[in-house]
Amino acid sequence: MTRKLLLVLASVALAAPLAAQTTAPSGGGAVAGLGAVYGAGKRFLTQAAEQMPEEHYAFKATPEVRSFGQIVGHVANANYMICSMATGETNPKDGTNFEETTAKADLVKALSEAFAYCDKAYQMADAKGMEAMKLFGMDTNRLGVLALNAGHNYEHYGNIVTYMRLKGMTPPSSQRGM
């Protein structure tokens, strides 16, 4: 698990140049800096979900993997789960599985609401971000949990980029002016 967390943290660090394309939460600091990276990923994922035509939400790159829509649902699920862990709150969508949702409008709404929920987590004070906690049995802090969330979002944005390219589309991060 330590290796996976290191990969996630490296992904977040590599995504930092994208953060310049979005506004960091007010107040500066470590959480705000990570929030800027999260914000860019949020924007790319939201735009991709909006751009993909509904008829392609069932598309799978291969039969063994999630469909485009299932990836969007998975990201929504994970944002609720991980951000509730970071804040210490009860997951407000515990028991809901957005991967089972099929309508584009419902998935775009679920993703948007999941990001709105996570936005609050990226507003925490740095002192709270440094509070120790367990993440899947591993010692970390709340900032580490937020780093996992941002990295996980980018991991699945990478899947979405592939799906969009296979459908002849240009993903948001490659579009002019992004």
Stockholm file with secondary structure:
# STOCKHOLM 1.0

chainA/1-178         MTRKLLLVLASVALAAPLAAQTTAPSGGGAVAGLGAVYGAGKRFLTQAAEQMPEEHYAFKATPEVRSFGQIVGHVANANYMICSMATGETNPKDGTNFEETTAKADLVKALSEAFAYCDKAYQMADAKGMEAMKLFGMDTNRLGVLALNAGHNYEHYGNIVTYMRLKGMTPPSSQRGM
#=GR chainA/1-178 SS CHHHHHHHHHHHHHHHHHHTTSCCCTTCHHHHHHHHHHHHHHHHHHHHHHHSCGGGTTCCSSTTSCCHHHHHHHHHHHHHHHHHHHHTCCCTTTTCCGGGCCCHHHHHHHHHHHHHHHHHHTTSCHHHHTCEEEETTEEEEHHHHHHHHHHHHHHHHHHHHHHHHHTTCCCGGGSTTC
#=GC SS_cons         CHHHHHHHHHHHHHHHHHHTTSCCCTTCHHHHHHHHHHHHHHHHHHHHHHHSCGGGTTCCSSTTSCCHHHHHHHHHHHHHHHHHHHHTCCCTTTTCCGGGCCCHHHHHHHHHHHHHHHHHHTTSCHHHHTCEEEETTEEEEHHHHHHHHHHHHHHHHHHHHHHHHHTTCCCGGGSTTC
//
